[in-house]
Amino acid sequence: LAAYLLFHGYLQAIVAGSIIGMSSAGPLARLLMDTGLTRSDEGSAIFTEVVLIEISAVILFAFLYDLAGKPITPLSIAFIAAQLTLTVAATVLFGRYLLPKPKILEKVESHIQAREGVFAVMVAAILILGFAGQIVGFNSAIVALFLGIFLRRFFESRPVVSEKLQAFTYGFFEPLFFAGLGLYFVRITLQLVPATLTVFAVGLGSSVLLGFTLSKLYGVEPLRNAFGVSVKGGVDSALLVTALTASIGVKLINHFEYSAVALGIALIALSAPLLFRLRTPIISVKRPSGEKRILRKQLENLSAKEVAQTLPTVSARIDEPLREAARRCWDQDARGAVVVDQDNRPVATLILRDTISMSETELDTLKVYEAPLAQAVIVPEHEPALRLAALFRESGVPIIAVVDSEGKLVGTVLEREILRRILKTIEE
């Protein structure tokens, strides 16, 4: 109703209303992480609500966007609905079944002898599927969100790739995106102020009301849930730009309306996290004991190269027979080996348990690169030993490759060796 009073058109009102009333999962995820609620039941419930709200709003926007400027008939409505359904189905199929099941990314890791191979494939998949979604009016950000959800477990076991993707996103794409949003603003005048405040009040008020209602269904503290589902981010701004720049024969929104809605959303994006923090419990942080501080200090002063030089290197050439590599792991009591290319650069990790179920014929005929391989976890030679312990916990791999300034292998570190080093330090 408020959007209709502002924009004086039912189609424009519904489009603007779907954008104003939506939530954003990305900023909420960071907010939950900052407040220590990421792994809590309440945090999971709030995040689930926001994802459902965001996806529903984007689907509604895409439907209205495709419908605008066309004769509204049962056939046109059915055709647009079928398009959107196929887009969602294709994204789900690719993200949930085609990538993880046949282990496409694992094969990329083993066959493309470059550490950036998986990262490049992920960026390409996001861009290509996002472009495909844009063709049918589906927002590319939600396509990327689907892929992120389906590949969450893959990234959990590969913290290095996850860190690269996040750095690329927040360090490159996000600044460019938000810089582009300002290009469409009109000059700020007194007429813009009441429209902005109206959008702010209506957007925050409707989200808070929805959050209160959903809190009973999800069993979350009402105010915390209300402010959690009010969080705004980049997807709603992306939809605004799409509505403004649409070339479909119908003006969905003009520059003044765009500016009012964008500023109103910005105010909500600033205020909702602050209000959420007021309802967030204080997460107590335990201070490490004196012994732990001493242990941490000693491990920080110890480099990865110093640890690796005291241990035998467990590695396998990518083109050597699989049986020889597996036997080397057995002989050195290692649960895995670092796979290196012809230039002695780590490209993957051979995990011994993956070879146990293989037949004798497979062990005799396959090369290392033909076996199931995991991502190589690589650290520079001057990396603190304390970081190695964290990498073992985050990645789940049994062995870490230590490389020099040229990226060549200088040694390996097994998980048990770090544990032995910790125990030795404790005894001392």
C-alpha positions as CSV (number, residue, x, y, z in Angstrom):
1,L,0.0,0.0,0.0
2,A,2.8,2.4,0.9
3,A,4.6,1.5,-2.3
4,Y,1.4,2.2,-4.3
5,L,1.1,5.7,-2.7
6,L,4.7,6.4,-3.6
7,F,4.8,5.0,-7.2
8,H,1.1,5.4,-8.3
9,G,0.9,2.1,-10.2
10,Y,0.0,-1.4,-9.1
11,L,2.8,-3.1,-11.0
12,Q,5.4,-0.6,-9.8
13,A,4.1,-0.9,-6.3
14,I,4.3,-4.7,-6.2
15,V,7.8,-4.6,-7.7
16,A,9.0,-2.0,-5.3
17,G,7.2,-3.7,-2.4
18,S,8.9,-7.0,-3.1
19,I,12.3,-5.3,-3.0
20,I,11.6,-3.2,0.1
21,G,10.2,-6.2,2.1
22,M,13.0,-8.7,1.3
23,S,15.9,-9.8,3.5
24,S,19.5,-10.6,2.6
25,A,21.3,-13.7,3.7
26,G,24.9,-12.5,3.0
27,P,25.0,-9.7,5.5
28,L,23.1,-11.8,8.0
29,A,25.7,-14.6,7.8
30,R,28.4,-12.1,8.7
31,L,26.3,-10.7,11.5
32,L,25.7,-14.1,13.0
33,M,29.4,-14.9,12.7
34,D,30.3,-11.6,14.5
35,T,27.9,-12.2,17.3
36,G,28.8,-15.9,17.8
37,L,25.4,-17.3,16.7
38,T,26.4,-19.0,13.5
39,R,26.4,-22.5,14.9
40,S,23.5,-22.0,17.4
41,D,20.0,-23.2,16.9
42,E,18.6,-19.7,16.9
43,G,21.2,-18.5,14.3
44,S,20.4,-21.4,12.0
45,A,16.6,-20.7,12.3
46,I,17.0,-17.0,11.6
47,F,19.3,-17.8,8.6
48,T,16.8,-20.3,7.2
49,E,14.0,-17.7,7.4
50,V,16.0,-15.1,5.7
51,V,17.1,-17.4,2.9
52,L,13.4,-18.4,2.2
53,I,12.3,-14.7,2.3
54,E,15.1,-13.7,-0.1
55,I,14.5,-16.5,-2.6
56,S,10.7,-15.9,-2.5
57,A,11.1,-12.2,-3.1
58,V,13.5,-12.7,-6.0
59,I,11.2,-15.3,-7.6
60,L,8.3,-12.8,-7.3
61,F,10.4,-10.1,-8.8
62,A,11.5,-12.2,-11.7
63,F,8.0,-13.2,-12.4
64,L,6.7,-9.6,-12.4
65,Y,9.7,-8.5,-14.5
66,D,9.0,-11.1,-17.2
67,L,5.3,-10.3,-17.0
68,A,5.6,-6.6,-17.4
69,G,4.9,-5.2,-20.8
70,K,3.2,-8.4,-22.0
71,P,-0.5,-9.3,-22.3
72,I,-1.5,-10.9,-19.1
73,T,-3.1,-14.2,-20.1
74,P,-3.1,-17.7,-18.5
75,L,-0.8,-18.8,-21.2
76,S,1.8,-16.1,-20.6
77,I,1.6,-16.6,-16.9
78,A,2.2,-20.4,-17.3
79,F,5.0,-19.8,-19.7
80,I,6.9,-17.4,-17.4
81,A,6.3,-19.8,-14.4
82,A,7.7,-22.7,-16.4
83,Q,10.8,-20.6,-17.3
84,L,11.5,-19.8,-13.7
85,T,10.9,-23.3,-12.6
86,L,13.4,-24.6,-15.2
87,T,16.0,-22.0,-14.1
88,V,15.7,-23.1,-10.5
89,A,15.7,-26.8,-11.4
90,A,18.8,-26.3,-13.6
91,T,20.6,-24.5,-10.8
92,V,19.7,-27.2,-8.3
93,L,20.7,-30.0,-10.7
94,F,24.0,-28.5,-11.4
95,G,24.9,-27.4,-7.9
96,R,23.6,-30.5,-6.0
97,Y,24.1,-33.3,-8.4
98,L,26.4,-32.5,-11.3
99,L,29.2,-30.9,-9.2
100,P,29.4,-33.0,-6.1
101,K,28.2,-36.5,-7.2
102,P,30.5,-37.1,-10.2
103,K,33.3,-35.3,-8.3
104,I,33.8,-32.8,-11.1
105,L,35.8,-30.4,-8.9
106,E,37.9,-33.3,-7.5
107,K,38.8,-34.3,-11.1
108,V,39.7,-30.7,-11.9
109,E,42.0,-30.7,-8.9
110,S,43.8,-33.8,-10.1
111,H,43.9,-33.2,-13.9
112,I,44.5,-29.5,-14.1
113,Q,48.0,-29.0,-12.6
114,A,47.3,-25.6,-11.2
115,R,46.3,-24.7,-7.7
116,E,43.8,-22.1,-9.0
117,G,42.0,-24.7,-11.1
118,V,39.1,-25.3,-8.8
119,F,38.8,-21.6,-8.0
120,A,38.6,-20.8,-11.7
121,V,36.0,-23.4,-12.3
122,M,33.9,-22.1,-9.4
123,V,34.0,-18.5,-10.7
124,A,33.2,-19.6,-14.2
125,A,30.2,-21.7,-13.0
126,I,28.8,-18.8,-10.9
127,L,29.2,-16.4,-13.8
128,I,27.8,-18.7,-16.5
129,L,24.8,-19.8,-14.4
130,G,24.2,-16.3,-13.3
131,F,24.1,-15.1,-16.9
132,A,21.7,-17.9,-17.7
133,G,19.5,-16.8,-14.9
134,Q,19.6,-13.2,-16.0
135,I,18.3,-14.2,-19.5
136,V,15.0,-15.4,-18.0
137,G,14.8,-12.5,-15.5
138,F,16.2,-14.5,-12.5
139,N,18.7,-12.6,-10.4
140,S,22.3,-13.9,-10.7
141,A,23.0,-13.3,-7.0
142,I,20.4,-15.9,-6.0
143,V,21.8,-18.4,-8.5
144,A,25.2,-17.9,-6.8
145,L,23.5,-18.3,-3.4
146,F,22.0,-21.7,-4.5
147,L,25.5,-22.9,-5.6
148,G,27.0,-21.7,-2.3
149,I,24.4,-23.7,-0.3
150,F,24.9,-26.9,-2.3
151,L,28.7,-26.6,-2.2
152,R,29.0,-25.7,1.4
153,R,30.5,-29.1,2.4
154,F,33.0,-29.0,-0.4
155,F,34.3,-25.6,0.7
156,E,34.3,-26.6,4.4
157,S,37.0,-29.2,3.5
158,R,38.9,-26.7,1.4
159,P,39.5,-23.6,3.5
160,V,42.1,-22.2,1.1
161,V,39.7,-22.2,-1.9
162,S,36.9,-20.7,0.3
163,E,39.3,-18.0,1.5
164,K,40.3,-17.1,-2.0
165,L,36.7,-16.9,-3.2
166,Q,35.7,-14.7,-0.2
167,A,38.7,-12.4,-0.8
168,F,37.9,-12.1,-4.5
169,T,34.3,-11.3,-3.7
170,Y,34.7,-8.8,-1.0
171,G,37.9,-7.3,-2.3
172,F,37.0,-6.9,-6.0
173,F,33.3,-7.5,-6.9
174,E,31.6,-5.9,-3.9
175,P,33.4,-2.5,-4.1
176,L,32.7,-2.3,-7.8
177,F,29.1,-3.3,-7.3
178,F,28.3,-0.7,-4.6
179,A,30.2,2.0,-6.5
180,G,27.9,1.3,-9.5
181,L,24.8,1.7,-7.4
182,G,25.6,5.4,-6.8
183,L,25.7,6.2,-10.6
184,Y,21.9,6.1,-10.8
185,F,21.1,8.5,-7.9
186,V,19.4,11.8,-8.4
187,R,20.5,14.9,-6.6
188,I,19.3,14.8,-3.0
189,T,16.6,17.3,-2.4
190,L,14.0,18.0,0.3
191,Q,11.5,16.1,-1.8
192,L,13.6,13.0,-1.5
193,V,13.8,13.0,2.3
194,P,10.1,12.1,3.1
195,A,10.1,9.5,0.5
196,T,13.3,7.9,1.9
197,L,11.9,8.0,5.4
198,T,8.7,6.4,4.3
199,V,10.6,3.6,2.6
200,F,12.7,3.2,5.8
201,A,9.7,3.1,8.1
202,V,7.6,0.8,6.0
203,G,10.5,-1.5,5.1
204,L,11.8,-1.9,8.7
205,G,8.3,-2.0,10.2
206,S,7.0,-4.7,7.9
207,S,10.1,-6.9,8.3
208,V,9.9,-6.5,12.1
209,L,6.3,-7.5,12.0
210,L,7.1,-10.5,9.9
211,G,9.9,-11.5,12.2
212,F,7.7,-11.3,15.2
213,T,5.2,-13.6,13.5
214,L,7.8,-16.1,12.4
215,S,9.5,-16.2,15.8
216,K,6.6,-18.3,17.2
217,L,6.9,-20.8,14.3
218,Y,10.7,-21.2,14.6
219,G,11.0,-20.8,18.3
220,V,13.3,-17.8,18.3
221,E,13.4,-14.9,20.7
222,P,10.9,-12.4,19.1
223,L,12.9,-9.2,19.0
224,R,16.1,-10.9,17.9
225,N,14.3,-12.7,15.1
226,A,12.5,-9.5,14.1
227,F,15.7,-7.6,13.7
228,G,17.5,-10.6,12.1
229,V,15.0,-10.9,9.2
230,S,15.2,-7.1,8.7
231,V,18.8,-7.2,7.5
232,K,19.4,-5.8,4.1
233,G,22.2,-6.3,1.6
234,G,23.3,-6.3,-2.0
235,V,20.6,-8.4,-3.6
236,D,17.8,-5.9,-3.1
237,S,20.0,-3.2,-4.5
238,A,20.8,-5.4,-7.5
239,L,17.0,-5.8,-8.1
240,L,16.6,-2.1,-7.9
241,V,19.1,-1.5,-10.6
242,T,17.5,-4.2,-12.8
243,A,14.1,-2.5,-12.3
244,L,15.5,0.9,-13.2
245,T,17.4,-0.2,-16.3
246,A,14.8,-2.6,-17.6
247,S,14.2,-2.3,-21.3
248,I,10.9,-4.1,-21.5
249,G,8.6,-1.4,-22.7
250,V,7.3,-0.6,-19.2
251,K,8.9,1.8,-16.7
252,L,9.1,-0.2,-13.5
253,I,10.8,2.5,-11.5
254,N,12.3,6.0,-12.3
255,H,15.5,7.6,-10.9
256,F,13.8,9.4,-8.1
257,E,12.0,6.3,-6.9
258,Y,15.2,4.3,-7.2
259,S,17.0,6.9,-5.1
260,A,14.3,6.9,-2.4
261,V,14.2,3.1,-2.2
262,A,17.9,2.7,-2.2
263,L,18.5,5.3,0.5
264,G,15.7,3.7,2.6
265,I,17.2,0.3,2.2
266,A,20.6,1.8,3.2
267,L,19.1,3.2,6.4
268,I,17.6,-0.2,7.2
269,A,20.9,-1.9,6.4
270,L,22.6,0.3,9.0
271,S,20.0,0.2,11.7
272,A,18.9,-3.5,11.6
273,P,22.3,-4.9,12.6
274,L,22.6,-2.4,15.5
275,L,19.2,-3.4,16.8
276,F,20.0,-7.1,16.4
277,R,23.2,-6.7,18.5
278,L,21.1,-5.2,21.3
279,R,19.2,-8.5,21.5
280,T,22.2,-10.7,21.2
281,P,23.6,-12.5,24.2
282,I,27.2,-11.7,25.2
283,I,29.4,-14.5,24.1
284,S,32.0,-15.1,26.8
285,V,35.6,-15.6,25.7
286,K,37.8,-17.8,27.8
287,R,41.3,-16.5,28.3
288,P,44.0,-19.1,27.7
289,S,45.8,-20.4,30.7
290,G,49.5,-19.6,31.2
291,E,50.5,-23.0,29.9
292,K,48.4,-22.5,26.7
293,R,50.0,-19.1,26.2
294,I,53.5,-20.5,26.4
295,L,52.5,-23.4,24.0
296,R,51.0,-20.9,21.6
297,K,54.1,-18.7,21.7
298,Q,56.5,-21.6,21.1
299,L,54.4,-22.8,18.1
300,E,54.3,-19.3,16.7
301,N,58.1,-19.1,16.8
302,L,58.4,-22.4,15.0
303,S,58.1,-22.3,11.2
304,A,56.6,-25.0,9.0
305,K,59.9,-25.5,7.3
306,E,61.6,-26.3,10.6
307,V,59.0,-28.9,11.4
308,A,59.1,-30.4,7.9
309,Q,62.9,-30.7,7.9
310,T,62.9,-33.0,10.9
311,L,60.5,-35.4,9.2
312,P,60.6,-37.6,6.1
313,T,58.9,-36.1,3.0
314,V,55.9,-38.2,1.9
315,S,55.1,-37.3,-1.7
316,A,54.2,-39.0,-5.0
317,R,54.7,-37.9,-8.6
318,I,51.4,-37.4,-10.4
319,D,52.4,-39.8,-13.2
320,E,53.9,-42.6,-11.1
321,P,52.0,-46.0,-10.5
322,L,49.4,-45.8,-7.9
323,R,50.6,-48.9,-6.1
324,E,54.1,-47.4,-5.5
325,A,52.6,-44.3,-4.0
326,A,50.2,-46.3,-1.8
327,R,53.1,-48.5,-0.7
328,R,55.2,-45.5,0.2
329,C,52.4,-44.3,2.5
330,W,52.2,-47.7,4.2
331,D,56.0,-47.8,4.6
332,Q,56.1,-44.4,6.2
333,D,53.0,-44.9,8.3
334,A,51.3,-41.9,6.6
335,R,47.6,-41.6,5.9
336,G,48.3,-39.7,2.7
337,A,50.9,-38.2,0.4
338,V,51.4,-34.9,-1.4
339,V,51.1,-35.3,-5.1
340,V,53.6,-33.2,-7.1
341,D,53.9,-32.4,-10.8
342,Q,57.0,-32.6,-13.0
343,D,58.3,-29.3,-11.5
344,N,57.9,-30.7,-7.9
345,R,55.0,-28.4,-7.2
346,P,52.1,-29.7,-5.1
347,V,48.9,-30.2,-7.1
348,A,46.8,-32.6,-5.0
349,T,46.7,-34.9,-2.0
350,L,46.5,-38.7,-2.2
351,I,44.6,-40.0,0.8
352,L,45.4,-43.6,1.6
353,R,41.9,-44.7,2.6
354,D,40.7,-43.9,-0.9
355,T,42.9,-46.7,-2.3
356,I,41.8,-49.4,0.2
357,S,38.6,-50.3,-1.7
358,M,40.4,-50.5,-5.1
359,S,41.1,-53.9,-6.7
360,E,44.5,-55.3,-7.3
361,T,44.1,-54.6,-11.0
362,E,43.3,-50.9,-10.4
363,L,46.3,-50.5,-8.1
364,D,48.6,-52.1,-10.7
365,T,47.3,-50.2,-13.8
366,L,46.2,-46.8,-12.6
367,K,48.5,-43.8,-12.3
368,V,48.3,-41.4,-9.3
369,Y,46.4,-38.8,-11.3
370,E,43.7,-41.3,-12.2
371,A,43.0,-42.1,-8.6
372,P,40.5,-40.0,-6.4
373,L,42.5,-37.1,-5.2
374,A,41.8,-34.3,-2.7
375,Q,42.9,-30.7,-2.8
376,A,46.5,-30.0,-1.8
377,V,46.8,-27.9,1.3
378,I,49.9,-25.8,0.8
379,V,51.7,-23.4,3.2
380,P,54.8,-21.3,2.7
381,E,58.0,-22.4,4.5
382,H,57.9,-19.5,6.9
383,E,54.3,-20.2,8.0
384,P,54.0,-20.5,11.8
385,A,53.5,-24.1,13.0
386,L,50.5,-22.9,15.0
387,R,48.8,-22.3,11.7
388,L,49.4,-25.9,10.6
389,A,47.4,-27.1,13.5
390,A,44.5,-24.9,12.5
391,L,44.7,-26.0,8.8
392,F,44.6,-29.7,9.8
393,R,41.4,-29.0,11.8
394,E,39.8,-26.9,9.0
395,S,40.7,-29.0,6.0
396,G,40.5,-32.6,7.3
397,V,43.5,-33.7,5.2
398,P,46.2,-35.9,6.8
399,I,49.2,-34.1,5.3
400,I,50.3,-30.6,4.5
401,A,52.7,-29.5,1.8
402,V,55.4,-26.9,2.7
403,V,56.7,-25.0,-0.3
404,D,59.5,-22.5,-1.0
405,S,59.2,-19.0,-2.6
406,E,58.9,-20.7,-6.0
407,G,56.1,-22.9,-5.0
408,K,58.2,-26.1,-5.0
409,L,57.9,-28.7,-2.3
410,V,60.5,-28.6,0.4
411,G,58.8,-31.0,2.9
412,T,55.6,-32.4,4.3
413,V,54.0,-32.3,7.7
414,L,51.7,-35.0,9.0
415,E,48.9,-34.3,11.4
416,R,50.3,-36.6,14.1
417,E,53.7,-34.8,14.0
418,I,52.1,-31.5,15.0
419,L,50.4,-33.4,17.9
420,R,53.7,-34.9,18.9
421,R,55.3,-31.5,18.8
422,I,52.5,-30.1,21.0
423,L,52.9,-33.0,23.5
424,K,56.7,-32.5,23.6
425,T,56.3,-28.8,24.3
426,I,53.8,-29.5,27.1
427,E,56.2,-32.1,28.7
428,E,59.1,-29.6,28.5
